[in-house]
Amino acid sequence: MRTTLWDDFKMYVLNSGNVLYKLMAINIGVFIIFGLIWMLDHLFATNLDIEEIIKRNYVGFPSSPIAFLHRPWSVFTYQFVHEGFFHIFFNMMMLWVAGRIFREFLGDKKLLNVYLLGGAAGAFIFMIAMNVFPLFNAYNPYIIGASASAIAILAAAATLVPNYTLFLVLIGPVRLVYIMLFFFVVDMLSLAGGNAGGHFAHLGGAVFGFVYIKALQSGTDLGAWLTNFLEWIQNLFKPKANIRVNYRKPDNVKMSPSKSGVSQDQVDAILDKIAKSGYDSLNQREKDILFKASKDN
């Protein structure tokens, strides 16, 4: 059957659970929108530079803490906005390569956490640097781009599987940890250059990616709160299921744990909760127990 571009978009982006595809689609979509704004601005010769106004005053992350307080959403929106073709091209290439490796081992939810929180860490390191070092006193810049987020994912993947090997054109096989070290050194040596703010953001993202994996290996998920928050928002838009369960527990019957390790007492307690408060009142652990119990039947 012949498929259209829209069919592929729905399959791989809209109806897919692949967060990497979704993040790339958002970045590319935003880039196209700003490109259309730039084109119309020039075709009608408005001389307003609307694209720059929006980036500077609404979606870009500012170096000024006061300006940030007026648009706190910019700590996330700046991660999806780019300046030109090569800017988004190289960021998406890094996101694609690092994101596939990261997702292979840790999945979609943690990928989204590192993208958003790594980008946020990079933004705040940028803000601190712009307000601490005298070199930048004459500047009032803002940053845009997914580079801090992509480098956070790359650093996380390199920390998790440092010996993972990629084959680079004209170079050959290179371990992931060496690729990350290369970018880290380049950013360190560029802190006083023309794009110093961007390089500070890169370092902030890289440090977050490293810390995230080290914390995860110690049993702490630094992004768990973000996962819970996003799931809470998602559940707000889900239709409420009116589930009513009526059952009678047999008297004097002692049930032993099933082959899945779930006892009848656990199931009964969960069914009681459903009867009183509905299915949506269950937490993830209780839903998992019900799922396991259903596989025994």
Salt bridges, closest charged atoms under 4 A:
GLU51 OE2 - LYS55 NZ 2.81
GLU52 OE2 - ARG56 NE 3.45
GLU83 OE1 - LYS55 NZ 3.70
ASP108 OD1 - ARG103 NE 2.65
ASP187 OD1 - HIS199 ND1 2.62
ASP187 OD1 - HIS202 ND1 2.93
ASP221 OD2 - LYS110 NZ 3.96
GLU231 OE2 - LYS109 NZ 2.63
ASP265 OD1 - LYS249 NZ 3.99
ASP268 OD2 - LYS249 NZ 3.97
GLU286 OE1 - LYS273 NZ 3.03
